[in-house]
């Protein structure tokens, strides 16, 4: 079966497993937050890291030219290969096998740095991470809407011109903690994310 077909299937399985996991893990988060969190876990850079951990590049059958130019280390090739593997596992072992395999890859990335969306230490842990890697402080931009007695606050966590996370809460403090939490989630699956330069929007889903 051509790898492209397996990639197509694997991408769908991956997306559903991660969506189900996020839906269950964070019952109080809205669709926008869940979508951004899922995007952080399934974008190409994250998939390439997972493929590297599995040493998937060593198992690829590549043309001489691609191999000679470092194809085994290219993020796009590694991400596609991992999706193909997920598709093959689904065909061979079904939903349970595929779900177990995918969660084995993504669960640690989510849980390692992030204990929960209301984690009171999220801001301090994010500041420590940013200070250590960039020697810069996190800047929080907060907007509020609604009457004085019933305001809703939306905060964004920004460093070096890059938006890392967004959160909405009933208080400024809650919104900033949620934004810090989402930023930690993003950085947990992309360790070099702080070095990629400014970006006007949070990371988007990768192209299959």
Secondary structure as UniProt FT lines:
FT   HELIX           3..25
FT   TURN            27..28
FT   HELIX           31..42
FT   HELIX           44..53
FT   TURN            54..55
FT   HELIX           56..59
FT   HELIX           64..68
FT   TURN            69..70
FT   HELIX           71..73
FT   HELIX           75..111
FT   TURN            112..113
FT   TURN            117..118
FT   TURN            120..121
FT   HELIX           122..134
FT   STRAND          139..145
FT   TURN            148..149
FT   STRAND          152..159
FT   TURN            160..161
FT   STRAND          162..169
FT   HELIX           172..189
FT   TURN            191..192
FT   HELIX           193..195
//
